[in-house]
Structures are given as structure tokens and as C-alpha cells.
């Protein structure tokens, strides 16, 4: 009887280990600082979303819909991919957004199986306010991020 193999074994078979470049203490510090800045930004984002009366996931969904690459129509599947969640979780999220008056659903005229998502004016207002605050925060941490990303230029 064959034994099932785990993901770790599959990864080893498909991704042979490459020689590792030297990692300096400064590299570890840079990575640590980068993760710290990401965590601080995410914490800031969560507080801002709550203050606006949204959950962080709702804010992320509104931003994913509004900021979808190419500005094209967004499906539930697209939203699931952008948020890195399962399709059924995206459906539940869209249901809650719809109940809150933040997202409208339209059937795709070319493919009636597809549901297209669109922000309501209320969602646009929330998102605009949140985005101003987030862009200000990004401007504040940008110099630190640039310094961290200049690996090798030092």
C-alpha cells in the first residue's frame, strides 16, 4: 500500500535546495524591521477600519474591489483571490457587505453565472476617508521602508 506524501516532501521533490547566500546580522535586522513596520501598518489599518464602523476584512474587500487592477469588473472569485480567502468565505463577506449597503451585485450580461461587484456611494465615502488616512501613514513610513529596501546599495 502506498503511503500518502506530505506537502513538505512534495516541496523537496519539486524545489531542490539551492546553495544559501550568506546572511548578515544587518540582513536579519532589516527583515525584522520590515516585518515590524508591516505589523504596525496593519494595526493602524485595523484601528482606522474599526473607527469607520467597518471590520478590517470589510475595509480590505472594499479596497480590493475599488483598486482592482485595470479597474475592470470584480467577481466574487476575484475578490477571494485578492484577499487570499476561500470562495465560500468571499461569498459570506459579500453577503455581509450587501446587507450593510456597501456592495451591490449585478449579473454579468455576457455570462449569467458570474456576479459582478460594485461599491455603493456609502462604501466609496468610507473608502475615500480610510484611504486618505492610509496614504498619510504610508507617507510617514516611506523613508523607513526605502531605507530597508536599499539592500546592497549601502
Secondary structure, DSSP 8 states (H G I E B T S, - for coil): ------HHHHHHHHS---------HHHHHHHHHHHHHHHHHHHHHHHHHHHTT--HHHHHHHHHHHT-GGG--EEHHHHHHHHT--HHHHHHHHHHHHHTTSEEEEE-SS-TT-EEEEE-HHHHHHHHHHHHHHHHHHHHHHHHHHHHH-TT--
